[in-house]
């Protein structure tokens, strides 16, 4: 923004005059438009408009609306005038005053035309908005604008008063001045916008009207409405400080829930999904350019014709004549709609066709059962780059279909952990083993399936670039915050035969493991949903080539700009759109060149949005292909073509086992594993290049038998460690580990030899953390007598934790949860936890002082914040280490072991009340005002006093049975939150669903079930009751339940003010 110039400039024929030169000429006395008693002279929906205390009141609190509606002044059309009024608004919504407008639909009181907006966002308050005309925002507060006749686009030519924050719940003075094509708005006497409208469809006269807005409940108040009409020929201009500047397009005509938009882009809501149509989670474009959406549950499939760009048309939506629903992946291909169904009785791949040529799919063919369900079940389906097959994805709770025809990676996948894992402390994904989440290639009939990639946690969507390279956006496990095995959400390059190392609980492979591949971009916490390249969008070249990624939890759409790096890519992530709440689910590029995205999921309010570019850069179509490093990608492709079958070119494979490019080296090793081992064993054992030898021995460990153990170890032992760089040392340690895991434990002589080789290197000055991590693991496995003392000393000398790289991305987005930010502000001792985790396996060689020092670590670590499973992991770690102690050690260690690792309980005070049996309508009415500035400590106390904290975490406090509520404001509207509080069984995420447990003696329990090694813990609806402990052998059946374990009536003890405090606390007001 340029500094304000104090000189007055002539711009586009508009002269700014001093105030003394601009007094208007009134043709008559001022006319009051409201008598203060009733709505005489006004017409509108009587359910929405009334008069209270001498004020016109418009409210949607008790009568929600699906479209904006207005109270229309019946005094006829007005041309040039001044209108003054006082107004205020309550609720998370906006309002405005229409002028020079048209009554488009008398039955619904729909009005289109100019509007002086009333909005809590400082930039939108008293701005000029063109309601219902397709023009959208003409000028935001602080702008002097000339709308160019040739283009019809607004050009910012100067400034008015700065858009400082204003409390719109309080009374303010508004003023509208219209003369010819010159329009001015004022707020409390200061000019907010100054517009010269040369648009060919500008309005020179029309009706006046007051607005109530669709969306969250709202109440708006007007009084002292006075109209002054001007004589013809009288000039009306305002003196404003001006500065020439380019148009600022970063916030064009955008809904209130949109917080930031990339410069030059505009977001508009084109359809609000009614409850009868469910909550949309997937999108596709059909062969006629229409959109198709699916509800997450059973509301159906819908055909959508978005309103044409630049028109006032309505978006048309109709339900498709098929019974199927619940798709989390949709694609139009081979003259059919393919869908990956995620719920119901037929989960898996379906094909829908149009049998009567009426343009509507009407026949459903069930092609392949994919038995996983829920949010980690079957997901994406996309068309292959060559247009001859499909690619589909499944999350880690999705078993591969039984009829797998082949696999690019060997199917002897395993956990491959040198030391025992810990399952998640809360029981999530317990018992789920490799391959985890997967991607398969499928023929058009849906019968031939081939595994392409695996090792994901929960990749919801996948996308190909124009060079035929596949990418996936994988999920983190947010409960792992504070643990060394936490992996952030990440974009990965899903090459043929790739493995990304997700293993349940603590078993996740580090990114540097040689038998896996690294991420392109790490994002930190989030919930990945749809991804789409910008190909076909009428965007600047940079964004046509961008990969757009949607994060449901934090209401963010990223634009990732990829750059070839070796035979793979690096990426730079940009926050393209953010909102609150904006639970984004999927996106497509429409035939009109716009990006369309949906919000929804878990039953929340759903909508369809459109993103267009309105900036100055050219939008000429460009190729998405990038020739840089194409020769390296071609080499990788040649090696990948040898995966999954014999007959490969061993000469080319061996030539690349030591390739410095990790993706090429990986592809060569997987190709080698696909060949008969007798064809390559001898050559693998005779290699001289260290890197190639490591790759070959990993292949031999994975495909050989116990007879390969000794020669594989001999080959690895020949490698001179001093000649290796960091990555090669880590790869060598992984190779040793895989030999022991897959081929068997070393004999005593080999064990001592390896301790002598690696022991002196452990905890040496200059070692990286990763090198020490892997050495500690190997030496504990080998039962080195010195590893305990060295590790405890190392734990004392680690110093402060390094903030993770993805923290910068978190800091740029203020809506990230306080749990995450508090962890970043007080980082848990991640590295020390890793060493403590490894030492829990050391059974022998401890002295009592070492035991004492080790166990003293846990209470100190527990003082730091972490994820929902943080304290449980520490507890379990300590318990497993305790199990290795002798009886005498256990007695001597009791004073230390008796210390609790959980925080002292919050001492809550009971609500004052009096309460009531709250209904949603009553709660919305009470909460319709501004919740900002409420008593946060009262809200915190009520979070505990109402028993919310016994099951839910918020800002690092509370239980771990229900969902973490720290980011609830980013995903859910006030209406959604009240649904969860008042009707907890209305929508239950499958991650927190309840089960019915039938025991052998006939006892039936219902609640949240946590599976442990030899027992089940059942948390019932009574938040004060301890979990019921049932031995595994006593359980007869466990069946799903559609009743939430969360009891109703938890907030019925609260009075109005207490309800406001609690909800404001949860919504981060």
N, C-alpha and C positions, 0 to 999 in steps of 0.2 A: 504494500500500500504506500503510495507516494504521500509526502507531507502535505497538509492542507495549505493551499495558496490563498493569500488574503486579497489578491486582486480578483476582480470580477471579469469573467471572460465571455466573449460572444462565441457560442458554440452552436453549429448547425442552425443558425438563424434565430436562436433563442437568446434574448438579452436579459441578464439578471439586473433588476433595478433595486434601488434602495427602498426601504419600507415606505418612506414618505411619498414615493412616486406610484404606489401600487394600491391605494385604497379602492375597494370595489364600490360600485354604485348600486345601492339597493333600490329595487323597484317598489317595494312596499315594506310594511313593518314585518318584523320577524314573526314566523308562524310556528306555534307549538303544535307538535304532532301527537302528543299524548296528554289526555286529560287527567291522568293520575288516579283514576277510579276504576276504569274498565277498558276493554279493548275496542271501544267504539272507533271506527275508522281504520281498523286493522282486520285482516283475515288470515287464518292459519289453522293448524290442527289443535283443537281445543284440549286434547289430552296433553299437549306439550307446552301450551302458552297460557299464562294466567297473569293476574295482577296481585302483587303482595306489597303492602306498606308503601304504596305510591310508586311501585316499580314494575316494569314489564319483566316477567320472569319466563325464560324458556328452559325446560329441563327434560332430560332423557333418563333420569335416574329410575323412575318407575315404569317408563315406557321406552325401551330401547328401540332404535330406528335402524333401518338397513340402508338408508340414503339420506343425504343432507336435505333438510326441509326448512321452510322460511315462514316468518310472519310478515305479510305483505301490507304496506301502507296503501290505502284505497284512494288516495288523493290524486292519482293519475301520474302521468309521466312528467319528469323534471329534466330540464336541460342544463343551464348554467346556474350554479347555486353554491351556497355555503351551508353545510350541515354540522351542527355541534350537538354533542350528547355526552353523557357520563355512562360508564359501563365498568363492569367487573365480571370475572368468570371463576367458577370452581370446578374442579375435576381435571383429570389428565387428558384434556382435549382442547379444542379451539372453537372460535366463533368469528363473527364478522358482520359488517353492514354492507348490503348490496346497494349500488346506485347505478343509474343509467343501465338498468338491467331489464330482462324480459321474463315474464311468467311463462316458462316452457311447458308446465303441466299443472293446470289449475287443480286437478284432483289430488295431487300429492304436494302442491305448493313448491314445485321445483322451480328455482330461479337461476338464470345464467346471466353473467355480466361482470362488471367491475365489483371488486370487494375490498373494503378496508379491513384487514385481518386483525383479529384479536387472538394472540398466541403467547404462551409462556416463553417460547424461544425468543430471546432479544432481537434476533435478526428478522424474525417474521412478524413481530408485533407492529401493528399499524403499517404493514407493507401493502403494496398493490398486487392483488391476485385477480386473475381473470377466471372466475368460477364457471366451469362447465363449457368453456369455449375451446378447450384444447391448448390455449396459450399458456396457462399456468401462471407462474410467478412472473410479473413484469418488472418489479423493483422491490428489493428487500430494504429493510430499514437502514438508513445511512447512505442510500444511493440516490444520485441524480441521474436520470436515464433519458435517452432519446431513443425511441423505437424507430428504426430505419424503414422507410417506405418500401425500398427495393426488396429487402429480405424479410421484413416483418420481425426482425430480431431486436431485442433490447440492447443498447450500447450504453455502458456506464461512462458518463462524461464528467462526473463530479461527485462531491460528497455532501451529505446533509449532516444532521447531528449524529454523533456516535451511538451505536446500538447498545447502550448500557442496560444491565439487567433491571427489570421492573417486576414488582409483585402484582400480577394481574388479578389476584383475588381481592385487591383493594380498589376503591373507586379511582378512576382517572378520567381526565378530560380529553375527548377525541374531537377532531375537526377534519372535515373533508371539503375541499374547495375544487370545483370543476368549472372550467371556462374554456370552451372550444375543445381543443385537443390537449389542453394543459391541465394536469391533475396534481393536486397536492394533498398530502395527509399530514396531520399534526398530532402529537401526543403531548399533553400538558404544556401546550404552547410552543413546542419545538417541532420543526419540520422533520418528518421521518422519511418521506419520499417526495421527489419532485420529478414528474414524468411528462415528457412531450410525446404523445402517442400518434405517430404517423402511420400506424398499421392500416392497411386497406379496409379492415373490418372494425376499425375503432368505433366507439359508441358515443353519439352526441346527445342522446337523451334516453330516458327510460324510467322504470319504477324504482322505488326504495323498498328495502326489506331487511329483516333481521334474521340471523341464522342460528339454528342448532345443528350440530355436526354429528355425523355417524361415528361410531367407535366407542371408546370408554364413556361411562356415564358422566354427564356434565350438567351444570346449571349456569345460565348466563343472566345477568341483570342489566336493564337499561333504564335510564331516567333522564329528565331534562333534555328531551329531543327537540331541537329547534331548527327550522329550515328558513333560510334567507335566499330568495331568488334574485338573480342578477338581471339588469337590463341588457338588451342586446348591444354589443359593441363595447361593453365595459371590459377592461383588461384585468386579468388576475394573475399575478406572478409573485413569487416569493424570492427574497434575497437569500442565497445560500452560499456558504463557502464551497468553492469548487476546486477540483484538481483533475486534470486529464489523466485517464488511466484506461487500460484495456478492460474488456468485459470480464467479470469474475463469474465463472460458471460452476464453481465448486459446489454450490447448493442451489440447484434449480428445483422447480416445482416438485417438492418431495414431501412425503407424508411425515407426520410428526415423530413417528418412531424411528425414522432415519436420522442418524446423528452426523455421520460424515460420508461424503461422496468424493471420489476422485475428481480432480478439476476437469471441467468441461462435460461432465456427465449429469444426467437427470434421472431421477427415480420417480415412478408414479405407480400407485396402486390401481390395478385395472379390474380387480374383482375380489370382493370379500366373500369367502366361502361360508354359506349358511351352515348351521349345525347339522342339518339333514344330509349334507354332502360330506360330512366327516372332516378329517384333518389330513391334508394332502402331503405326501412324502416323496412322490416320484413324478417325473414329467417325461414326455416324448413329443416329437413332431412327426405327424403322419405324412403319407404320400401326397396329401393335398395342402400341406402347410399349416394344418390345424394342430392345436396342442391337445394332448391327452394327459390326464392326471389320475392318480389313484389315491384313495383313502388308505391310511395305515391299517385300518381294521376292516369292517364289513359294509361300509356305506356305498361302495361301488366304484365304478370307473366313469370318467367324465370327459366329454368332448368339448373343447373350448375354442371359440372364435374371438380372439381379442379385438377390442375396438381398434379401428384403423388409426394409425399415427396421425396426429394433427386434426382429428375430428372429435365431435362430441358424441359419437356413437357409443352404445353400451356393449360391453363384452357379453357374448352369448355363450351359455353353458347348458349342456343337456347330458343326462345320464345315458350311458351306453346300454343297449339291451343285452347285457350279459350278467350272470350271477356272480362271477368271480370278482374278487377285490383283494386288498392287502398286498399289492405289488410294491416292492422296494427297488425294482429295476424294470425299465420299460425301453423298448426300442422298436422302431418300425423297420422291418427288413424282409426281403423275399415275399413281398405283397402280403405281409401279415404283421400283427402286433405281437411281439414276444414279451413275456413278462416273467419275472422271478417272484413268485408268490411266497409270502413270508408267514402266513397264518392260515387258519382254517384246516380243513381235512385233506387238502391237496397241495401241500407246500412243494415248491420246486418250479420247474420250467414249464410254461404254458405257451400255446400259440393260438391267437385269436384271429379269425378271418371274417370277411364280409361275404356271406353266401348268396345274397340277393341283390348285390350291386347298388345298394341304396346309400353307400357312403358310411355305413355304420358297421363296425365289427359286431357279429351276433353269434358266432360259434366258437366254443372253447375246447381246445384239444390239450389234454394233459400229456406232456411229452416225457418228463422225467421227474421222479420223486427225488426231492432233496430234503431230507427229514428235519433239518434244523428249523427252529422257529425263533421269533422274537428279535430283539435288537442286535443280536449277534448271529442271526440266521442267514438265509439266502438273500443276496443283495443285487448287485448290478448285473445287467446284460447289455452288451454293446456289440456293434458290428465290427468285424475284423477289417483291417485296412484294405485287404484285397477284395472285400465284398463277398467272400465265399463261405464265411463261417461266422460264428458268434464267439464271444468271450464272456464268461460269467464268473461271478465272485461269491464266496461264502465266508462269513465270519467264523471265529474260532469255536463257536458252539454248533457248527454245521458239519456233520460227518460227510465225507465224500460219498457221492452216489456209489452204489454197489457195482454198477456196470461200467467201471473205468476201463477204457480200451488201452490206455497207455499213459506214460508220464515222461516229460522231458527230464525230470530229475529222478534219480533212483528211488524206488518206492520202499526201500528199507530205512525210511526216516525214523529217527529215534530222538530221545531227549538229549543225549550226549552231554551229560553233566558229570564232571569228575567227582564232585562232592555232593552229598544229598541236598535236595532242595527243601525249602519250606513252602508249603501251600499257602495261599493267601490267608491271613489271620482271620478273615471274616468268611472264609469258605468259598469265595468267588472262583469259578472255573476249576474247582477241585476235581481232580481225576481226568481232566481234559488233556490229552497228550498230542504229540506231533501227528500230523503236520500243522495243526492250528488252522488259521484262516488260509484260504487257497484261491487260486484263479485257474480256470479250465477253459480250453478251447472246445467248442461244440459244433457239430455239423448242423445244417438247417433242419434236419429231421429231429434233432434233440436226442439222438440215440448213441452217437459216437462221442465219447468224452475223453479228453487228454489233459492231464495235469500240466500246467505251464509254470506255476510259481507257488510258493507256500511260505509259511512262517509268519503270518500276519496275526494281529490281535483281532481287528475288526475293520477291514477295509470296505467301506460302504459303496464306493464307486471307483471306476477305473476309466481311463481315457487314453486314446492313441493320438500322437502328434502326426504331422504330415510326413514324417520320415518313417512312420510305422513303428515307433517306439512306444511302449506301454508304460503308463504311470498309475500309481495307486496312492491314496491318501489314507494312512493307517492311524488307528486310535491309540491313545495312551491308556494307562491304567492309573487314574487319578488317586486311587487309594494308596498307591506306592509312593506318593510324595514323601521325600525325606529318606527314602531307601536308595542304596547305590544302584539298584536294578531298575529304578524308574526310567522309562523311555518316553520322551515327549511324542505328541502327535507329529507325524512326519510324512513328507512326500517322498516316495521311493520310485526308482526306475525299475520296473518289473520285467527284467530281461528274461529270456527263455532259460528255464532251469534254475531260476533264482530261489534263494532261501534267505529269509530275513530274521530268523532266530527267535520268533516269539515262543516262549515256553511259559507255562502257568506258574504263578507265584513268584518265587525268587529266581526261577530258572531262566529268565530271559538272557539270551546271549549278548555279551558286549558287542558293540558294532565292529570292533576290530578283529573279531574271530574270522579266521581265514576261510572258513567254510560257509560264510554268510556274506552279505553285501551291505554297504552303508546307505544312509539316506541321502537324498538330494538336498532337502531343507528340513531342519527341525523347527517346530513351531511352538513347543511348550504345551501346556494343557489345552484341552478342547474336545470337541466331539465332531469328527469329520463326517460330512454327509456327501452331497453331490459334488462332482468335478466336471468341468467342460472346458475344452479349448475354445478360443474366441474366433475360430474360423467361421467366416460367413457373416460376422458382425460388421455393421457400418460404424466401426471404431477406428481411431488412429492405428497405424501399423503395429505399434508396440503392443496394443491391447488385442489386435486380431491374433497375434502370435502367443498371447499370454495364456496360461493355464489358470482358470478360475477355480478356487477351492472354497467350499462352504463349511463354516464351523457353526454347528447348531447351538452349542452351549453359550458361546460368547457373541453370537449375533454378528458374525464377521464374514465377509466375502473377500478372500485374498486374490490378488492377481500375481502369479508367479512368473517371472521373466527368466526363461531358461537359456543357458549358454553352454554349447558343447564343451566338454572337458574330458580329454582322452576319448574313450569310446562311450562315455556316458555324459552326464550333464551336471552343472552346478546351477543353482537357482537363487534369485533375489525376490523375496516376498514383499509385496506392497499391500497395505490395507486399502482395498478398493471401495468397499462399502461397510459401514458399521451401523448398528442400530440397537435400540433397547426399548422393549423386547423385540428381537428379530430372530426367532428360531428357524433359520434357513434350512431347507431340506433338499432341494434339487434345483437344477438350472438347465436351460436349453438355449440355443440360438435360434430365433424364429426366422421365417422366410423374409420378414420385413427388416432384418438386420439388427433387431433389438435382442438384448439378453433378457430372458424371462426367468424369474425364480419364484419359488413357493416358500411360504413359512407354514409351519404346522408341526405335527408329530406329538405323540402322547396325548392326543385329544385336545390340544390347545387350539385357540382361534387360528384359523387358517386364511391365507390370502395369496393372490397372484400379483406379482409386481413386474414392471417393465423398466429396463434400463436403456436409455438412448444417449447418444453423444450429441451435444448441442454446442460444442466448442468450435474453435477456428482451424484446427488441424485437418489436413485432408484425410478422407476415409476411403480412398481408392483401395480396392481389394489387392492384397499382397499374398505371395506364397508363404505358407508356413514352413516349408522345407528349408533346412540350413545346411549348406554344403561343407561347412567347417568340420574337419575331422571325419569326413565321410569314409575315408580309407580305413580308419580304425574301426568304425562301426561295421564296415563291410567284412573286415577280418573277424570281428566277434560273431557276426551273422554266419559266416562259414563254419565256425566252430559250433555254434548253437544248432546248426543243421545236422550235426552228428549226434545230438543228444537223444536219448530214449531208444536207440536202436544200434545194432552192430553195423559193421562195414565202414567205419570211420577211417579217415586218413590219419594214421598214427604218426606219420612224420610231421604233419602240420600240428597235430595235438601236442606232441612232445616239444616241438619248437616254441610253443607258447606257454608251457607250464611255468616258465620263469619270467614271463612277460611283465615288465614294470607296470603295465596297466592292469589294475586289479580286476576289472570286469572281463577283460580278455583272458587273464590268467584263470579266473573262476570258470569261464565258459569252457576253457580247454580241459580243466580238471573234471567237470561234469561230463564232457564228451568222452574223456578217458574212462570214467566209471561206467559208461554205457557200453563199452566194448568188452568182449570176453576177457577175463582177467589173465587167462593163460597166454593171451596174445601180447600182453604188455608187462607182466610181472618182472621178468628178467631185466628189461630195459629200464624200468622204473627204479630198480635197486642199484643200477650202475651209473646213475647220473652224477655229474660233478658240480653242476651249478647249484648253489645252496637253495635259492628260491625254487627252482624246478624240483629239487629233491623233496623239499617240504610239501609242495603241491602233490607230488607223486605218492608220498607216504600217507598223506591225508586220504588220497584215493584208495590206497592199498588197505589202510585201516578200515575204511568204510565198506569195502567190497571183499576183503580177504577173510580168512579164517584164522584160528589160533596158530596155525603153522607159520603164518606171516609175521607173528609178533617179533620173534628174535631178529630176522633179517631186517625188518622195518626199524627196530631200535638201533641196530648196527649202522644202518644208513644215516639215521639222524645223529648218532653219536659222532660220526665223521665230520660233521659240520663244525667249523671253527667259529665259536660264538663271537669272538673279537672282531670278525670281519662283517658282522651283520649290523644293519641299521635297526632302528626301533621297531618298525613294522615287521621286519624279518624275525627279530627275536620273539615278538608276540606270536607270529605264525608258527615258529618252531615249538614254542611252549604248547600251543594248541595242538600241534601234530602229536607231541608226546601224550597229551591228555587223551586224544582220540584213540591212539594205539592202546592205552590202558583200558579205556571205556569199552572199546569194540573187540579187542583181541585178547585182553586178559591182564591181570596184575603182573608186575615184574617179579622175578625171583629175587632172593636176598642179595646175591652178588650185584645184580643190576640196580637194585634199590640203593645200595651203598655207593655204587659208582655214580649214579645220578645225583645223590646228595652231595658227593664230593665235587661234582662238576658245577652244580647250580647253587649250592648252599652259600659259598663265599660271595656270590654276586648279590644275594638278597640284602635289601636295606642299605646298599652301598650309596655313598654320596653321588649325586648326579642321576640316580635312577628315576625314571618317570613313575608316576603313580600306577599306571597300567602295568608296567613291568613288575613292580612290587606286588600288585594284586595277583598276577598270574604266578609269580614265584611263591608267594605265600600259599596259594592253593596247591601247587605241585608239592611243596615241601611238607605241608600238613598231610597230604595224601601219602607221601613217602615216609611219614613218621620221623622226620628229622628232629633230633634231640634239641637243636638250638633254635628252632623256629618260634617257639613260644616266647622266649626271652627277647629275641630280636623284634618280634611283632609288637609286644607290649611297649618296648622302647620306642619303636617307630610310631605307635599310636600317640605317644606323648609329644612327639616332635613335628606333628603334621602342620600345625598352624591353622589360620583361618581357612574356611572352605572357599573355594573359587565359586563365584556366582556363575551359573550355567549360561552358555551363549544365548539360549532362547529367552533369557530374562529381559534382554533389551526389547524384544517384541512385546513382552508383557507390559513393560513400563510405558510403551507407546499407547497402550489401550487401558484407559482408566476403569473399564467395566470388569476387568479381571477380578476374580474372587479374592476376598480378603484372606482366605486361607492360604492361597498361593503367595500373596504379597507378604503376609506375615512370616511365611517360611523363608522367603528371599531376604527379609529384613533380619532374620535370626536363623541363619542356615544350620540345619542339623549337621552333625559330624559325619558326613557321608562316607568319607574314606575310612574313618575309624570304625564305623558300623560294618563296612566291608570286612575289615580285618577281624572284628569281633565275630562276625558271621562265620568266617573261615575257622577261627580258633575253637568254635563250639564243637568242632569235629576232632579236636586233639584230645585223645583220651589219656595219654601217658606223658610223663616227663614234667609235670607241674610241681612247683613248690607251693607251700601255703601262701607266702607273700604274693606269688604270681596269681594264684587263685583269687585272693582278696582284691588285688589290683584290677583283675579282669572283671569281677562282678561289681566293683564300685563304678565301673564305666556306665552301666545301664541306667541307674537313677539320674546320672548327669545327662545322658543322651535323651532321656524321657522329658527333660525340662524344655526341650526345643519343640516348636510346632511341626506338624507333619500331616500326612494324609490320614484317611479314615482307618487304615490298617497299620499306621506307624507304631502306635503303642503296642498293638497286638503282636507285631513282628518282633519287637524288642522283648516282650514277655516270653514268646515262644523260643526265641533265641536263648534267653537266659535259662528257660526250663530245660532245653536240650543240653546245654552245657552243664547244668546242675546234675543231669542224669549220668554224666561221665565222672562225677566226683565219688570218692570213696565214702563209706559211712562216717568215718571220723571227720573228713573234710566237710561233710554236710552239716555236722553239729557245729564245727568251728565257724562256718560261714553263715550261720543262721542270722546273726545281727545285721549282716549286709543283705541277705536274701529276703528278709522280712520287709524291706523298704518297698513301698508301692511304686509302680511305674505310671500310674494314672494320676491326673491332676486332682487336687483337692476339689470336692464337689462345690458348686456354686450355692451359696446360701440365699435362696430365693425367699421373698416375702409374698404372702398370698395376695391375690387381686383385691382391690377395695370393693368393687362392684357398686351397686347391685347389677347382677348380670341379667341375661335374658336368653331365651331359646332363639338364637340368631337365625334369621333366614338370609338368603343371598340379597334379596331386594332391600331389606333393612340395613344390611351391612354396607351395600353399595351406596345407599343414601347417606349413611354416616361418613363414609370414606370419600364422598364425592368432592370434598374441598381439597385445599392444598395441604399435603402431608409433610411438606418440607419444614424443617426446624422443630420436629417433634422431639420429645424427651428420649434420647437413645438409651440412657441407663434404665429408664422405665421399660422400654421395649426389650432390653436384654433381660431384665428381671422377669418379665412376663413370658419370654421365650422359655425360661426354666420353670416358672410357676405353673404354666399350663401343660407341663409335661412334654412339650415339643422336644426339649433337649435330651430327653431320655432315649429317643430313637434317632434324632437328626442332629447333624453337625451344622454349625453356622459360625463363621469367623473363628474356626479352630476350637470351638467348644461344643460339647454334646456327645451323643451316642453315635453308633455306627450301624444300626439295624436298618434305618430308612435312608432315603437319598440325602446327600449333602445339599443344604439349602443356600450355600454361600453365593451362588450365581443365579438364584431364582429370578431376580429382576431382569436378567438378560434374556431369559427364555420365556417367561410367563407374564401375561397381563394381570392386572388386578383381579379381573373376573376369573381367570384361571386359578389364581392363588386362593380365592374364596371357594371355588369349587373343591379344591383339594382339602381345605380346612373344614368345610361343611358337609361335603359328600366324598369322603376318602375312597370309596369303592367305585366312583364314577369312572375314573381312569387309573389303572394300575400298571406301571412299567413292569415288563417281564423280569427286569433285574431285581425288583423288590416285591414280587408277587408272593402271595401266601399259599400254603399247602395244607392239606388235611393229612394227618399222620395217624394211621391205624396200627395199634400195637397188638402183640400176640394175645394179650389178655382182654382185648376188645375195647380198650380205651381209645377214644377219638380226640385228637388235639388239632387245633387250627392255629396257624401263625407262620411267621417267617422261620424257615428251616435252615440251619447252618450245619453243613456236613463236616465232621471231623474224622480223625483216623478210625476210631472204634465206636463212635457214638454220634447221635444227632442232638443238636440243641434247638428247641422249639421256643421261639419268643412269641407269646400270646398277645392278645389285644390289651392286656393289663400292663401298662408301662412300668408299674411299680413291682411287678412280679419277676422273680428270677427266671431264667430259661429252664424249661423242663428238659432234663437229661435222659435220653433214651438210648440204651446200648443198641448197637447196630443189629445184633441178632434178635432183638425183641420187636423189630419193626416189620410189620406185615406188608403194608402198602403206604405209598406216598402219592397223593393225587393233587392236581392243581385246584385252587379255590378262586372264585371271583369276588370274594369278600376281603377287603383290606384288613390288615391287622391293626391299622390305625383306628382307634375308636372315634365315634362321633361325639359332638358336644364338648370338645376340649376348650373351646373359647366361650362357652356359655356362662362362665363366671365373670366375664369382662363387661365393664360399662363402656359407654361410647368412647370416652377419651382413652381408655386403656386399649380398646381395639385399635384406635388410630395409632397409638404408640407401638403396638406389636407389629402391625402391618407396615408402618413406616420403617421400623427397624429391619424387617425382612426384605423390604423392597429397596433398602439403601437410600432412603430419602434424607 
